[in-house]
Amino acid sequence: MTPRIVSMISSATEIVHALGALPWLVGRSHECDYPEEVRALPVCTAPRIAVDGDSREIDWLVRQSMADAISVYQIFDDVLERLQPTHILTQVHCDVCAVSLRDVERSIAGQLARHPRVVPLNPRSLAEVWEDIRRVARSLEIEARGDAVVASLQARMRTISEGACAAAARPRLACIEWIEPPMPVANWMPELIAMAGAEHVAWHTWDDLVAADPDVILVMPCGFDLERAVSEMYWLTERPEWARLRGRVYVADGNQYFNRPGPRLVESLEILVDVVRGHANSAATAFPLPSLVT
């Protein structure tokens, strides 16, 4: 039987693509947008909250939903019933970032005639990203492809990292993953930063960030493209602490890169290398130094 895959998370869709299994994908989440052809597939999910607000509004709505034990996302049971998937790819990493295993379990998925196999992904490190790729491949009975994809991605990363780490200087890099309230990065990002030839600056409060005085600051909000991230930089620049920071500042597309734990973490590493070296690119733009922002 030819698999019929529904992906509830954008990184899983990109994994399916990397495995050469895109023809088996029959449905997607509202966030799945790469590669371009997946946009033509039926959409199986939608956010329950307004996602067109600013950072502070979105954060408040998410926190309110979680406090009320209401999922941030809804699954269209009628679409699932029509598609009759054999596999549903989801995640247990974050109930806020994407449709979760709990959301799928609450849906009609368990009652479908085909009894789809639910494959939950849970990456918190690069090693676990590689294992998730293998997990998807095993579920589709194309295990060798999974091993080959992982080996290729790891080889590409090694090559990039060897070049990046050849430089003697290791700038101290601090990342901001959400703008208001400001939140630091975690999971696989410190590994990528080290591979890009930089030192990860861990912080939790504004005082931490100011005291660390990083050489480079990268703002890459989860779910925001480059244009939207730049438009909300006022949340940072209007704070008195911002003027005390002296490092180079870059704003990046956190939606397409960095926050998607899949094959394009390789491209994310390339972007990081450019940022560390002081170069802008199509996914990361330089922003005026804090001391120059009035």
RATAPE-V986193 format. One record per backbone hydrogen bond with DSSP energy under -1.0 kcal/mol. CO is the residue of the C=O (numbers start at 1). NH is the residue of the N-H. Records with the same first field share a line. If there is no record, write none. Layout:
CO = NH ; NH
This chain:
4 = 86 ; 87
5 = 26 ; 27
6 = 89
9 = 13
10 = 14
11 = 15
12 = 16
13 = 17
14 = 18
15 = 19
16 = 21
17 = 20
21 = 24
22 = 25
24 = 5
27 = 7
28 = 44
35 = 38
36 = 39
37 = 40
38 = 41
42 = 28
44 = 76
46 = 74
54 = 58
55 = 59
56 = 60
57 = 61
58 = 62
59 = 63
60 = 64
61 = 65
62 = 66
63 = 67
64 = 68
65 = 70
66 = 69
72 = 48
74 = 46
75 = 77
76 = 80
77 = 81
78 = 82
79 = 83
80 = 84
86 = 117
87 = 6
88 = 119
89 = 8
90 = 121
91 = 101
94 = 98
100 = 104
101 = 105
102 = 106
104 = 107
108 = 111
109 = 112
112 = 115
117 = 88
119 = 90
121 = 92
125 = 129
126 = 130
127 = 131
128 = 132
129 = 133
130 = 134
131 = 135
132 = 136
133 = 137
134 = 138
135 = 139
136 = 140
137 = 142
138 = 141
142 = 146
143 = 147
144 = 148
145 = 149
146 = 150
147 = 151
148 = 152
149 = 153
150 = 154
151 = 155
152 = 156
153 = 157
154 = 158
155 = 159
156 = 160
157 = 161
158 = 162
159 = 163
160 = 164
161 = 165
171 = 199
172 = 215 ; 216
173 = 201
174 = 218
176 = 220
177 = 222
178 = 183
183 = 177 ; 178
186 = 189
188 = 192
189 = 193
190 = 194
191 = 195
192 = 196
193 = 198
194 = 197
199 = 173
205 = 209
206 = 210
207 = 211
208 = 212
209 = 213
215 = 248
216 = 174
217 = 250
218 = 176
219 = 252
221 = 224
224 = 255
225 = 229
226 = 230
227 = 231
230 = 233
232 = 235
233 = 236 ; 237
234 = 238
236 = 239
239 = 242
241 = 244
242 = 245
248 = 217
249 = 287
250 = 219
251 = 285
252 = 254
253 = 257
257 = 259
260 = 262
262 = 265
263 = 266
264 = 268
265 = 269
266 = 270
267 = 271
268 = 272
269 = 273
270 = 274
271 = 275
272 = 276
273 = 277
274 = 279
283 = 253
284 = 281
285 = 251
289 = 292
